[in-house]
Structures are given as C-alpha cells and as structure tokens.
Amino acid sequence: MQNIIKKEIKYPYLSRPVIVYERECGHKIVLAQKEGGLVNVSTWVKTGSINETDSNNGISHFLEHLMFKGTNKYPAGYFDKTLEAKGAIVNAATWKDYTYYYVTLPKGENCKNLNLAIELHADMMLDPILPENELGHPFDINNPENVKEKRERHVVIEEIRMREDQPWTKVYNAVNNAMYTKHPYKRDVIGFASTIASIPRDTIMDYYKTHYTPNNMTTIITGEFDNDEILKKVIKEFDFKGRKNFQNPSFGIDMPAQETKYIENKAQINTGFVIIGYLGPLACNIKENIALEMANIILGDGQSSRLYQNLIEKSDDTVFNIVGSDYYSFKDGSNFFVQANFNPEKKDKALELLKKEIENLIDRNISENEFNKAKKRLKAEFAESAETVSDISENIGYYMTVCNNLELVEEYSEILENYKVEDLKEYIKKYLPMNHAVVSVLMPEG
C-alpha cells in the first residue's frame, strides 16, 4: 500500500478512536466506528460560494445537482435508484465553505451494501460527465420561450425564484452583502437565475476539474466494519489517476463594522422584517465560538430565550410576530443574527426593543441559571452529534473541511467543561456591540 500518514483522534462518545489517513495524493480518508447496522459514506469538497466570482456565482450549487447525472460507467439515475433499492438515503448539500455528498444505508451482509455504496459514490465523485441532455442548453433568461427542454438548469432556476420571492431571503441577502466588504461570503450560495441559465457546460466542467482535487476532498466512512478492508476499498475506488491538486486561495478576513449600518428595502409584503447581523470569530477559534453559541441560546433560541419571553410572551403591546437569533460558523469568520417579523406601523419601537435586548446582553449580568442552561444545552448537542452515523460523519466533515483540524473535536468538550461566565461576557462584549451591527429592514411598499 502507498505511503499514508495515519493519525488517531479520540472522538468523544465513541468507543474507539477515529482514524484519519492522508494519502500521498492529498486525499484524506476518515474511518469512524459506530456499532449498528447502518453505515454512512460521504465526501466533503473544500469548495462552495467562497471560490466563486460574480460571473459564476451559483456554480457550486449547480454542479452539486449535476454530479448525479451520470458517469462514463453508469447513466443518470442509476446511482440513486440502485442505492435507494437497498434502503439508502442519498443527498448532497452546498454551503459557503464546502459541498458534500452522502449515502446512509444498511451495510448489508458482509458489508456488501457498504462496498457497493463506496464503488458508486467514488465513481460519481471522480467521473461525472455532466451530459448536455441532462444539463440543458444555455439560454437567455429574458427570452425563455425558445427553450423546449426543461432540464436541470430549470430545476435550479425555479429553486432560485422560489427563494427570491421569500421576504426572509430579501432581508438576509441585504444584511449578508453589507456585512462584508471584499470577502466572497458576500454572495448568495444559490446564485442568480441569469447565471445558471447562461453558464456553459465547459465552464462547469472546468470548475469541477479545478476544485474537485485529491487535496480538497475528504471521504468519511462511519459504521461497523473492518478498518483495513474498507481502507483498501476506498483507496482502490478513489483512483485519481494523477489528477493535479489545487490550492484554494486565501482571502482577507473582513473586519466588523465600526458604526451601525442601516439598510431599508421595500417589497410587496404586509408585515415588516429585520435581521441584525454581526461578524464573529473564525470557525477554528473554539473558545470564542462557544461564547456566541451560548449567547444565541440565551438571547434568541427558542421560547425560553430572552427575546421571546420579553418581546412576545410578557409584552402587553403586539409589536412582534416572530423574534429569535441564529449563529453560523464559517472558516473565515462566523455570523450572528438577530431577526424578527414585526408590525410595520411600529418599526421604530421594534428596532429600539431589539437594540435594548442586545445591549442588555452585554451590559447586564447573565444569570447563573442562564449560563448553566446554555452550557448544558451545548453539551447535549455535542453528545447528540455522536448518536447516528450521519451525525458523526457530518461533524467530522465540518471539522476536517471548515476547521481543517479534526483534533479540535477533542478540545471542544474540554473547553466547554471549563467555561466561565466571565469568558462568555468578554466575547459578547467583543463581538455584539451595536456599533458592529448591520441592520437590514424590509418594509411593505407604500
């Protein structure tokens, strides 16, 4: 067997270490043992909207769709039908930092189904043909009547149009664009209908060849199997045939706003929408990420949160219909969002109440009960990430692809266990003052 660098990671809540193999070509293979009859096969690729430009925005997501449209060995639909007949769940997802493809299925007698899944999965990842008859010919989005065939272009365009009509999409795109100055995170992952309509097959294939390289791919197998046999199987099927590697570019990290930015747009809606957005720490900075994960739980995650209790449950004035918060971690910095749907006649009051709740999180004491509840919640979520083969693979894929370091999964529980309320206050004060906020509001026309 070729030279391989092997590393064992003590993965919390699993009885055996997770083993990471790095091949000479740069392809990484991760084998995680989880007792039971189900297995998960997935490959994570270090590309998403972060590697796109204004001219090809949406290409990562479009390519994700097209990867299932056949190879030189198998026609379109064979991959899905064959594995789904074995009881498999087959899917994929694209985000800012990554695209990943996965299969979850019963492993079968003597791992027969698992071996089949690895064969078909590797074939799809390494030899997509993106056939024109499945893709659909390029066309002018302003003159679609000349297009007779309704192929995958139209599926993605319809998906884009459905999202464009949603108020939350409009208000999110505005805040996301304004939070960043130069970083590619400014762009929406799904892209634009005009780009998807006109982008030629050769451009998509060139993008595939550039980014789907050995060093940008991590294949994860989770379940109960013989490690040596499955390692040999993955190496055999993932034969890159000398494919050259590509080093993803680095981008300058955008700094948070230094004074509050306010954006207001209008649409044909009946209520008001707002998202207040902040830039946060890099995904690999576990300690600071934990602080904003806790802040999200305390401030706006669920009906016991401060936002829901103070602005809906205990409020005598009907200002808000929906209120909450969200937190997302990315390689080059995270996003913290406070969002609400409100009575448009009370816009000023709604914004003032949200501002007050955010400032209270910084200026007033966080109770011991709130802190302990948030800490307990994160511990439970971390434990749940080791419950199923799908969850384990997804967590491993995140740390390997976004953080580029699976060892951080060992550190997470230790850092969380030793977390102090003073740590939480320090990072909330650092990242969530109002002068770092971008406020995006969507109001009814007229």
C-alpha positions as CSV (number, residue, x, y, z in Angstrom):
1,M,0.0,0.0,0.0
2,Q,1.2,3.5,-0.8
3,N,2.7,5.8,1.9
4,I,0.0,7.0,4.2
5,I,0.1,9.3,7.2
6,K,-2.1,7.9,9.9
7,K,-3.5,9.7,12.9
8,E,-5.8,8.6,15.7
9,I,-8.3,11.1,17.2
10,K,-10.0,10.4,20.5
11,Y,-13.6,11.2,19.4
12,P,-15.9,12.0,22.3
13,Y,-18.7,9.4,23.0
14,L,-17.3,6.8,20.6
15,S,-15.7,3.6,22.0
16,R,-12.9,3.6,19.5
17,P,-10.6,6.4,18.1
18,V,-11.4,7.9,14.8
19,I,-8.6,7.3,12.3
20,V,-7.6,9.9,9.7
21,Y,-5.5,8.7,6.8
22,E,-3.8,11.2,4.5
23,R,-2.6,9.7,1.2
24,E,0.4,10.8,-0.9
25,C,-2.0,12.5,-3.3
26,G,-3.5,14.6,-0.6
27,H,-6.9,12.8,-0.4
28,K,-8.0,12.2,3.2
29,I,-9.9,9.2,4.4
30,V,-11.6,9.1,7.8
31,L,-12.9,5.9,9.3
32,A,-15.2,6.1,12.4
33,Q,-16.5,3.1,14.2
34,K,-20.1,3.2,15.3
35,E,-21.9,-0.1,16.3
36,G,-25.1,-1.0,14.4
37,G,-26.4,-2.0,11.0
38,L,-26.3,1.4,9.4
39,V,-23.3,3.0,7.6
40,N,-22.6,6.4,6.1
41,V,-20.4,7.2,3.1
42,S,-19.7,10.8,2.4
43,T,-17.2,13.0,0.6
44,W,-16.6,16.7,1.6
45,V,-15.1,19.0,-1.0
46,K,-13.4,22.3,0.0
47,T,-15.4,24.4,-2.4
48,G,-18.6,26.4,-2.2
49,S,-19.5,30.0,-2.8
50,I,-16.2,31.1,-1.3
51,N,-14.5,30.1,-4.5
52,E,-16.9,31.7,-6.9
53,T,-16.8,35.1,-8.7
54,D,-19.5,37.5,-9.8
55,S,-19.6,35.8,-13.2
56,N,-20.1,32.2,-12.0
57,N,-21.9,32.8,-8.6
58,G,-24.1,29.7,-8.0
59,I,-21.9,27.3,-9.9
60,S,-21.0,25.2,-6.8
61,H,-24.7,24.5,-6.1
62,F,-25.5,23.9,-9.8
63,L,-22.6,21.4,-10.0
64,E,-23.9,19.6,-6.9
65,H,-27.1,18.9,-8.8
66,L,-25.3,17.8,-12.0
67,M,-23.0,15.3,-10.2
68,F,-25.9,12.9,-10.0
69,K,-26.5,13.0,-13.8
70,G,-24.3,10.0,-14.8
71,T,-20.7,8.9,-15.4
72,N,-18.9,7.1,-18.2
73,K,-19.8,3.9,-16.4
74,Y,-23.4,4.5,-15.3
75,P,-26.3,6.5,-16.8
76,A,-28.2,9.3,-15.0
77,G,-30.4,8.0,-12.2
78,Y,-28.5,4.7,-11.7
79,F,-26.7,5.8,-8.6
80,D,-29.9,6.9,-6.8
81,K,-32.1,4.0,-7.9
82,T,-29.6,1.3,-7.1
83,L,-28.8,2.5,-3.6
84,E,-32.3,3.5,-2.7
85,A,-33.4,0.0,-3.6
86,K,-31.0,-1.1,-0.8
87,G,-32.8,1.3,1.6
88,A,-30.4,4.2,1.2
89,I,-30.8,7.9,1.8
90,V,-28.9,9.8,-0.9
91,N,-28.3,13.5,-0.9
92,A,-25.9,16.4,-1.1
93,A,-25.6,20.0,0.2
94,T,-23.7,23.2,-0.8
95,W,-22.7,25.9,1.6
96,K,-20.2,28.8,1.6
97,D,-17.1,26.7,2.5
98,Y,-18.0,23.3,1.2
99,T,-20.0,20.9,-0.9
100,Y,-20.7,17.4,0.4
101,Y,-22.3,14.2,-0.9
102,Y,-23.5,11.4,1.3
103,V,-25.2,8.0,1.4
104,T,-26.7,6.4,4.5
105,L,-27.8,2.7,4.2
106,P,-27.9,-0.7,5.9
107,K,-24.4,-2.1,5.5
108,G,-25.7,-5.5,4.3
109,E,-24.3,-9.0,4.9
110,N,-20.5,-8.9,5.0
111,C,-20.7,-5.2,4.2
112,K,-22.0,-5.9,0.7
113,N,-24.1,-2.8,0.5
114,L,-21.3,-0.6,2.0
115,N,-18.9,-1.8,-0.6
116,L,-21.4,-1.1,-3.4
117,A,-22.0,2.4,-2.0
118,I,-18.3,3.1,-1.9
119,E,-17.9,2.0,-5.6
120,L,-20.8,4.1,-6.9
121,H,-20.0,7.1,-4.7
122,A,-16.4,7.1,-5.8
123,D,-17.4,6.8,-9.5
124,M,-19.8,9.7,-9.1
125,M,-17.2,11.9,-7.4
126,L,-14.4,11.1,-9.8
127,D,-16.1,10.8,-13.2
128,P,-19.1,13.0,-13.7
129,I,-19.9,13.6,-17.4
130,L,-22.4,16.5,-16.9
131,P,-24.3,15.4,-20.1
132,E,-25.8,18.2,-22.1
133,N,-29.2,16.4,-22.4
134,E,-29.4,16.4,-18.6
135,L,-27.9,19.9,-18.1
136,G,-30.0,21.7,-20.8
137,H,-28.6,24.1,-23.3
138,P,-27.7,27.7,-22.2
139,F,-30.4,30.3,-22.9
140,D,-31.2,34.0,-22.4
141,I,-33.2,34.3,-19.2
142,N,-35.1,37.2,-20.8
143,N,-36.2,35.0,-23.7
144,P,-37.0,31.6,-22.3
145,E,-39.9,30.8,-24.7
146,N,-37.4,29.4,-27.2
147,V,-36.3,26.7,-24.8
148,K,-38.2,23.5,-25.3
149,E,-36.5,21.0,-22.9
150,K,-36.9,21.5,-19.2
151,R,-33.6,20.2,-17.8
152,E,-31.6,20.7,-14.6
153,R,-31.0,24.3,-15.4
154,H,-34.7,24.9,-15.0
155,V,-34.9,23.0,-11.7
156,V,-32.2,25.2,-10.2
157,I,-33.7,28.4,-11.7
158,E,-37.1,27.5,-10.2
159,E,-35.4,26.9,-6.8
160,I,-33.7,30.4,-7.1
161,R,-37.0,32.1,-8.0
162,M,-38.9,30.5,-5.1
163,R,-36.3,31.8,-2.7
164,E,-36.2,35.2,-4.3
165,D,-39.9,35.6,-3.5
166,Q,-39.4,35.0,0.2
167,P,-39.1,38.1,2.4
168,W,-36.5,36.4,4.7
169,T,-34.3,35.8,1.7
170,K,-34.5,39.5,0.6
171,V,-33.7,40.8,4.1
172,Y,-30.9,38.2,4.6
173,N,-29.2,38.9,1.3
174,A,-29.1,42.6,2.1
175,V,-27.6,42.2,5.5
176,N,-25.1,39.5,4.3
177,N,-23.9,41.7,1.4
178,A,-23.4,44.7,3.7
179,M,-21.6,42.8,6.5
180,Y,-18.7,42.1,4.1
181,T,-16.6,44.5,2.1
182,K,-14.5,42.2,-0.2
183,H,-14.8,38.6,1.0
184,P,-16.7,36.2,-1.3
185,Y,-19.1,35.4,1.6
186,K,-20.9,38.5,0.3
187,R,-22.5,36.3,-2.4
188,D,-25.6,34.1,-2.0
189,V,-24.8,30.4,-2.3
190,I,-27.6,29.7,-4.7
191,G,-26.6,32.4,-7.2
192,F,-28.7,34.1,-9.9
193,A,-31.1,32.7,-12.4
194,S,-29.4,34.6,-15.2
195,T,-26.1,33.0,-14.4
196,I,-27.5,29.5,-14.2
197,A,-29.4,30.0,-17.5
198,S,-26.3,31.1,-19.5
199,I,-23.3,29.3,-18.0
200,P,-22.0,26.7,-20.5
201,R,-21.2,23.1,-19.7
202,D,-17.4,23.6,-20.3
203,T,-17.2,26.3,-17.7
204,I,-18.9,24.0,-15.1
205,M,-16.6,21.1,-16.1
206,D,-13.5,23.3,-15.7
207,Y,-14.7,24.4,-12.3
208,Y,-15.2,20.7,-11.3
209,K,-11.7,19.8,-12.6
210,T,-10.1,22.8,-10.7
211,H,-11.7,22.2,-7.3
212,Y,-12.6,18.5,-7.0
213,T,-8.9,17.5,-6.5
214,P,-7.4,15.0,-4.1
215,N,-6.2,17.6,-1.5
216,N,-9.6,19.2,-1.5
217,M,-11.6,16.0,-0.8
218,T,-12.2,14.1,2.5
219,T,-14.0,10.8,2.3
220,I,-15.6,9.6,5.6
221,I,-16.9,6.1,6.3
222,T,-18.9,5.7,9.6
223,G,-20.3,2.5,10.9
224,E,-19.3,-1.0,12.0
225,F,-16.8,-2.6,9.6
226,D,-13.2,-3.9,9.3
227,N,-11.0,-0.9,9.1
228,D,-8.2,-2.4,6.9
229,E,-10.7,-3.8,4.4
230,I,-12.6,-0.6,4.0
231,L,-9.5,1.5,3.8
232,K,-8.2,-0.7,0.9
233,K,-11.6,-0.5,-0.8
234,V,-11.7,3.4,-0.6
235,I,-8.1,3.7,-1.8
236,K,-8.9,1.3,-4.7
237,E,-12.1,3.1,-5.8
238,F,-10.8,6.6,-5.3
239,D,-8.1,6.3,-8.0
240,F,-7.4,9.9,-9.0
241,K,-5.2,8.8,-11.9
242,G,-2.6,11.5,-11.2
243,R,-5.1,14.4,-11.0
244,K,-3.3,17.6,-10.1
245,N,-4.1,19.3,-6.8
246,F,-5.4,22.8,-6.4
247,Q,-4.6,25.1,-3.5
248,N,-7.6,27.2,-2.6
249,P,-6.8,30.9,-2.4
250,S,-6.8,32.7,0.9
251,F,-9.0,35.7,1.4
252,G,-8.5,38.7,3.7
253,I,-10.7,38.5,6.8
254,D,-13.3,41.3,6.8
255,M,-13.5,43.3,10.0
256,P,-16.8,44.1,11.7
257,A,-18.5,47.4,11.0
258,Q,-17.2,50.3,13.2
259,E,-20.5,52.0,13.3
260,T,-24.0,50.7,12.8
261,K,-25.0,50.3,9.2
262,Y,-28.7,50.6,8.4
263,I,-30.3,49.3,5.2
264,E,-34.0,49.6,4.3
265,N,-35.8,48.0,1.3
266,K,-39.4,47.6,0.3
267,A,-41.4,44.7,-1.1
268,Q,-45.0,43.6,-1.7
269,I,-45.5,42.3,1.9
270,N,-47.9,43.1,4.7
271,T,-45.5,43.0,7.7
272,G,-42.0,44.2,8.5
273,F,-38.9,42.1,8.6
274,V,-35.5,42.8,10.2
275,I,-32.2,41.0,10.6
276,I,-29.4,42.5,12.6
277,G,-26.1,40.9,11.6
278,Y,-22.6,40.7,13.2
279,L,-19.3,39.2,12.1
280,G,-17.8,36.7,14.5
281,P,-14.7,34.6,15.1
282,L,-13.1,32.1,12.8
283,A,-14.5,28.6,13.0
284,C,-11.3,27.2,14.3
285,N,-11.4,29.5,17.3
286,I,-13.4,27.2,19.5
287,K,-13.4,29.2,22.7
288,E,-14.9,32.3,21.1
289,N,-17.3,30.3,19.0
290,I,-18.7,28.7,22.2
291,A,-19.4,32.1,23.6
292,L,-21.5,33.1,20.7
293,E,-23.2,29.7,20.6
294,M,-24.2,30.4,24.3
295,A,-25.2,33.9,23.5
296,N,-27.5,32.6,20.8
297,I,-29.2,30.2,23.2
298,I,-29.7,32.8,25.9
299,L,-30.8,35.6,23.6
300,G,-33.0,34.1,21.0
301,D,-33.0,30.4,20.5
302,G,-36.5,29.1,21.5
303,Q,-39.4,30.1,23.6
304,S,-37.4,30.3,26.8
305,S,-35.0,32.8,25.3
306,R,-34.9,36.5,26.4
307,L,-36.2,37.8,23.1
308,Y,-39.2,35.5,23.0
309,Q,-40.0,36.0,26.7
310,N,-39.5,39.7,26.9
311,L,-40.8,40.8,23.5
312,I,-43.7,38.3,22.9
313,E,-44.6,36.3,26.0
314,K,-44.6,39.1,28.6
315,S,-45.3,42.0,26.2
316,D,-48.5,43.9,26.6
317,D,-48.0,45.5,23.1
318,T,-48.2,43.5,19.9
319,V,-45.1,44.6,18.2
320,F,-43.6,41.2,17.1
321,N,-45.0,38.1,15.4
322,I,-41.6,36.3,15.3
323,V,-38.4,37.0,17.1
324,G,-35.2,35.0,17.6
325,S,-31.5,34.6,16.8
326,D,-29.1,32.3,14.9
327,Y,-25.4,31.6,14.7
328,Y,-23.4,30.1,11.8
329,S,-19.7,29.2,11.9
330,F,-17.5,29.7,8.7
331,K,-13.9,29.2,8.0
332,D,-13.1,32.9,7.6
333,G,-15.5,34.1,10.4
334,S,-18.9,33.4,11.8
335,N,-22.3,35.2,11.6
336,F,-24.6,36.1,14.5
337,F,-28.1,37.2,13.6
338,V,-31.0,38.7,15.5
339,Q,-34.2,38.5,13.4
340,A,-37.8,39.5,13.7
341,N,-41.1,39.8,11.9
342,F,-43.0,42.9,13.2
343,N,-45.9,45.2,12.9
344,P,-44.8,47.7,10.2
345,E,-46.6,50.6,12.0
346,K,-44.3,50.0,15.0
347,K,-41.0,49.8,13.2
348,D,-39.1,52.3,15.3
349,K,-40.3,50.7,18.5
350,A,-39.4,47.2,17.2
351,L,-35.9,48.3,16.4
352,E,-35.4,50.0,19.7
353,L,-36.6,47.0,21.6
354,L,-34.3,44.7,19.8
355,K,-31.4,47.1,20.3
356,K,-32.2,47.2,24.1
357,E,-32.2,43.4,24.4
358,I,-28.8,43.1,22.6
359,E,-27.4,45.9,24.8
360,N,-28.8,44.2,28.0
361,L,-27.0,41.0,27.0
362,I,-23.7,43.0,27.1
363,D,-24.3,45.3,30.0
364,R,-26.4,43.4,32.4
365,N,-25.5,40.3,34.3
366,I,-26.0,36.9,32.8
367,S,-27.7,34.8,35.5
368,E,-26.1,31.6,36.7
369,N,-29.3,29.8,35.6
370,E,-29.0,31.2,32.0
371,F,-25.3,30.3,31.8
372,N,-25.7,26.8,33.2
373,K,-28.7,26.1,30.9
374,A,-26.7,27.2,27.8
375,K,-23.7,25.2,28.8
376,K,-25.9,22.1,29.4
377,R,-27.6,22.6,26.1
378,L,-24.3,22.7,24.2
379,K,-23.1,19.6,26.0
380,A,-26.3,17.8,25.0
381,E,-26.0,18.9,21.3
382,F,-22.3,17.8,21.3
383,A,-23.3,14.4,22.6
384,E,-26.1,14.1,20.1
385,S,-23.6,14.7,17.3
386,A,-22.2,11.2,18.1
387,E,-25.6,9.4,18.1
388,T,-26.0,8.4,14.5
389,V,-23.7,7.5,11.6
390,S,-25.0,10.5,9.7
391,D,-24.4,13.0,12.6
392,I,-20.9,11.6,13.2
393,S,-19.9,11.9,9.5
394,E,-21.4,15.4,9.3
395,N,-19.5,16.6,12.4
396,I,-16.2,15.1,11.2
397,G,-16.7,16.6,7.7
398,Y,-17.2,20.0,9.3
399,Y,-14.1,19.9,11.4
400,M,-12.0,18.4,8.6
401,T,-13.2,20.8,5.9
402,V,-14.1,24.1,7.6
403,C,-11.6,24.0,10.5
404,N,-9.0,21.8,8.7
405,N,-8.4,20.0,12.0
406,L,-10.3,17.1,13.5
407,E,-8.3,17.4,16.7
408,L,-10.5,20.4,17.6
409,V,-13.3,18.0,18.3
410,E,-11.3,16.6,21.2
411,E,-10.7,20.2,22.5
412,Y,-14.3,21.3,22.3
413,S,-15.7,19.3,25.2
414,E,-12.7,20.2,27.4
415,I,-13.0,23.9,26.7
416,L,-16.8,23.8,27.2
417,E,-16.4,21.9,30.5
418,N,-14.1,24.6,31.9
419,Y,-16.0,27.6,30.5
420,K,-16.7,30.5,32.9
421,V,-19.4,33.2,32.7
422,E,-16.5,35.7,32.6
423,D,-15.4,34.2,29.3
424,L,-18.9,34.5,27.9
425,K,-19.2,38.2,28.9
426,E,-15.8,39.0,27.4
427,Y,-16.6,37.7,23.9
428,I,-20.2,39.0,23.9
429,K,-18.8,42.4,24.6
430,K,-16.1,42.0,21.9
431,Y,-18.5,40.9,19.1
432,L,-22.0,42.1,19.7
433,P,-21.9,45.9,20.5
434,M,-24.4,47.9,18.3
435,N,-21.6,49.8,16.6
436,H,-20.6,46.4,15.0
437,A,-24.1,45.7,13.8
438,V,-25.6,45.8,10.3
439,V,-29.3,46.3,10.4
440,S,-31.4,45.2,7.3
441,V,-35.1,46.1,7.3
442,L,-37.7,45.1,4.7
443,M,-40.9,47.1,4.8
444,P,-44.2,47.0,2.9
445,E,-44.4,49.1,-0.3
446,G,-46.4,52.3,0.2
